[in-house]
Amino acid sequence: KGGGQRKYLYYEYYEGRRDDEGNTTYPENNTFLKAVNSEGEMIAVTTVRWKGVDFVRRGRTAYRERTMVNPELRGKKIGLALGIKVLDDIFYRSEKYDGLPATEARSSSYIDRKADRHDINHNYLTLLGFKKHGDPILVGGRMVQPYRLSLTDYEEARPEAIDHLRDIQPKMAEYFEKVWPELQEALSKKDLAYARNFS
């Protein structure tokens, strides 16, 4: 029982629900993100939790919750487009850590029998560069697989993810390619370590 409790507490920390000191994180450390169609209707949503905002020296980690897409629009790669946009914001545009963006993103996926779309979720996360992080964890009676993504892994995966968009979302693919130099330049101005690699 004690081991299960420790795993549950670890997962709350992993998700960003608790900070580096084990305290519950504040609601203002969450960012709700949505995709809308041309008529302004919400078609996909996700949330980012900025873990340990008050403890920046211990790691700049953002937790990306599951992306939910309007079931009628599945197959349109809206979730993939939103995923790239969210990760661009996490790694390059955000200033949640004393003016700096995150250096790591985390996510997770249910892997038990109830999770009939697990293979899709796994493929989606790995296409964005996420890698399995440790063994599955039992949380609230459900088996959950944690995933982790570094900035380096995202930069390697991003071009292929954009290529997967091209057939159905060509304008979004073109947009993501267009803003890429701008993102790198913006991050190089904020993060000296990245600037050295970028130059």
C-alpha positions as CSV (number, residue, x, y, z in Angstrom):
1,K,0.0,0.0,0.0
2,G,2.8,2.4,0.9
3,G,4.5,1.8,-2.4
4,G,1.3,2.5,-4.3
5,Q,0.8,5.7,-2.4
6,R,4.4,6.8,-3.2
7,K,3.8,6.1,-6.9
8,Y,0.6,8.1,-6.8
9,L,2.3,11.1,-5.2
10,Y,5.2,10.7,-7.7
11,Y,2.7,10.8,-10.6
12,E,1.0,14.0,-9.2
13,Y,4.5,15.5,-9.2
14,Y,5.2,14.2,-12.7
15,E,1.9,15.8,-13.9
16,G,2.8,19.1,-12.4
17,R,0.0,18.9,-9.8
18,R,2.7,19.2,-7.1
19,D,5.9,21.2,-7.1
20,D,9.4,20.2,-6.1
21,E,8.5,20.6,-2.4
22,G,5.4,18.4,-2.6
23,N,3.0,21.4,-2.4
24,T,-0.1,21.6,-4.6
25,T,0.6,23.9,-7.6
26,Y,-1.5,27.0,-8.1
27,P,-4.3,27.2,-10.7
28,E,-2.6,30.2,-12.3
29,N,0.2,27.9,-13.2
30,N,-2.1,26.2,-15.7
31,T,-2.7,27.4,-19.3
32,F,-5.8,26.3,-21.2
33,L,-5.3,26.1,-24.9
34,K,-7.8,25.5,-27.7
35,A,-8.1,25.2,-31.4
36,V,-11.0,26.9,-33.2
37,N,-12.4,26.7,-36.7
38,S,-13.1,29.6,-39.1
39,E,-16.4,30.2,-37.4
40,G,-14.9,30.5,-33.9
41,E,-16.1,27.1,-32.7
42,M,-13.8,25.2,-30.4
43,I,-12.7,21.9,-32.0
44,A,-9.8,20.8,-29.8
45,V,-8.4,21.5,-26.3
46,T,-5.5,20.8,-24.1
47,T,-4.0,22.2,-20.9
48,V,-0.4,22.9,-19.9
49,R,0.8,22.8,-16.3
50,W,4.0,24.7,-15.6
51,K,5.6,22.5,-12.9
52,G,7.7,24.2,-10.2
53,V,7.3,27.7,-11.4
54,D,8.4,28.8,-8.0
55,F,11.4,26.5,-8.1
56,V,13.0,27.4,-11.4
57,R,16.5,26.3,-10.4
58,R,15.3,22.7,-10.1
59,G,14.0,22.3,-13.6
60,R,11.8,24.0,-16.2
61,T,9.3,21.3,-16.9
62,A,5.9,21.6,-18.5
63,Y,3.2,18.9,-18.4
64,R,1.0,18.7,-21.5
65,E,-2.3,17.1,-20.7
66,R,-4.1,14.9,-23.2
67,T,-5.4,16.6,-26.3
68,M,-9.2,16.2,-26.9
69,V,-10.5,16.7,-30.4
70,N,-14.1,16.9,-31.6
71,P,-14.9,13.2,-32.5
72,E,-16.5,14.3,-35.8
73,L,-13.1,15.8,-36.9
74,R,-10.9,12.8,-36.1
75,G,-8.5,12.0,-39.0
76,K,-8.1,15.7,-39.9
77,K,-4.8,15.9,-37.9
78,I,-6.2,18.7,-35.9
79,G,-4.7,17.2,-32.7
80,L,-1.2,17.0,-34.4
81,A,-1.4,20.6,-35.5
82,L,-2.4,21.7,-32.0
83,G,0.3,19.5,-30.5
84,I,3.0,21.2,-32.6
85,K,1.7,24.6,-31.7
86,V,1.6,23.8,-28.0
87,L,5.1,22.5,-28.0
88,D,6.4,25.5,-29.9
89,D,4.9,27.6,-27.2
90,I,6.3,25.4,-24.4
91,F,9.8,25.4,-25.7
92,Y,10.2,28.7,-27.5
93,R,7.5,31.3,-26.7
94,S,6.6,30.8,-23.1
95,E,8.3,32.9,-20.3
96,K,7.0,31.0,-17.3
97,Y,10.4,30.4,-15.7
98,D,11.8,33.8,-14.8
99,G,11.3,34.9,-18.5
100,L,12.5,31.6,-19.9
101,P,10.6,28.8,-21.6
102,A,10.5,25.1,-20.5
103,T,13.4,22.8,-21.3
104,E,11.4,19.6,-20.9
105,A,7.8,18.5,-21.6
106,R,6.0,15.6,-20.1
107,S,2.8,13.8,-20.9
108,S,1.1,10.4,-20.3
109,S,-1.3,7.9,-21.8
110,Y,-3.7,5.3,-20.4
111,I,-2.6,1.8,-21.4
112,D,-5.2,-0.5,-19.9
113,R,-8.1,-2.2,-21.6
114,K,-10.3,0.8,-21.2
115,A,-7.9,2.8,-23.3
116,D,-9.1,1.6,-26.7
117,R,-7.1,4.4,-28.4
118,H,-3.8,3.7,-26.7
119,D,-1.9,2.8,-29.9
120,I,-3.1,6.0,-31.4
121,N,-2.0,8.1,-28.4
122,H,1.4,6.4,-28.3
123,N,2.0,7.0,-32.0
124,Y,0.8,10.6,-31.6
125,L,3.2,11.3,-28.7
126,T,6.2,9.5,-30.3
127,L,5.6,11.4,-33.6
128,L,6.1,14.6,-31.6
129,G,9.3,13.2,-30.1
130,F,8.1,12.0,-26.7
131,K,9.7,8.8,-25.3
132,K,8.4,6.4,-22.7
133,H,9.7,7.5,-19.2
134,G,9.9,4.6,-16.8
135,D,7.4,1.8,-16.2
136,P,3.6,2.2,-16.3
137,I,2.1,3.4,-13.0
138,L,-1.2,2.4,-11.4
139,V,-3.2,5.6,-10.8
140,G,-6.7,5.5,-9.5
141,G,-7.2,2.0,-10.8
142,R,-5.9,2.9,-14.2
143,M,-2.6,2.0,-15.8
144,V,-0.7,5.1,-17.1
145,Q,2.4,5.3,-19.1
146,P,4.5,8.4,-18.5
147,Y,6.3,10.1,-21.4
148,R,9.1,12.7,-21.5
149,L,10.3,15.1,-24.2
150,S,13.5,17.1,-24.3
151,L,14.0,20.2,-26.4
152,T,16.6,18.3,-28.5
153,D,14.3,15.4,-29.2
154,Y,11.5,17.8,-30.2
155,E,13.8,19.6,-32.6
156,E,14.6,16.3,-34.2
157,A,11.0,15.2,-34.4
158,R,9.4,18.4,-35.5
159,P,10.1,18.2,-39.2
160,E,8.7,14.7,-39.6
161,A,5.6,15.8,-37.6
162,I,5.1,18.7,-40.0
163,D,5.5,16.3,-42.9
164,H,2.6,14.2,-41.5
165,L,0.4,17.4,-41.6
166,R,1.1,18.3,-45.1
167,D,-1.4,16.1,-47.0
168,I,-4.4,17.3,-44.9
169,Q,-3.3,20.5,-43.3
170,P,-0.9,22.1,-45.9
171,K,-1.4,25.6,-44.7
172,M,-0.6,24.7,-41.1
173,A,2.5,22.8,-42.3
174,E,3.6,25.8,-44.3
175,Y,3.0,28.0,-41.3
176,F,5.1,25.8,-38.9
177,E,8.0,25.8,-41.4
178,K,7.8,29.6,-41.8
179,V,8.0,30.4,-38.1
180,W,10.8,27.9,-37.4
181,P,13.7,30.4,-37.8
182,E,11.8,32.9,-35.8
183,L,11.3,30.4,-32.9
184,Q,15.0,29.5,-32.9
185,E,16.1,33.2,-32.9
186,A,13.6,34.1,-30.1
187,L,14.9,31.3,-27.9
188,S,18.6,32.1,-28.6
189,K,17.9,35.6,-27.2
190,K,16.4,34.2,-24.0
191,D,18.7,31.2,-23.4
192,L,22.5,31.7,-23.8
193,A,23.1,27.9,-23.8
194,Y,20.7,27.5,-26.7
195,A,22.2,30.5,-28.4
196,R,25.7,28.9,-28.4
197,N,24.3,25.8,-30.1
198,F,22.1,27.8,-32.5
199,S,25.0,29.9,-33.8
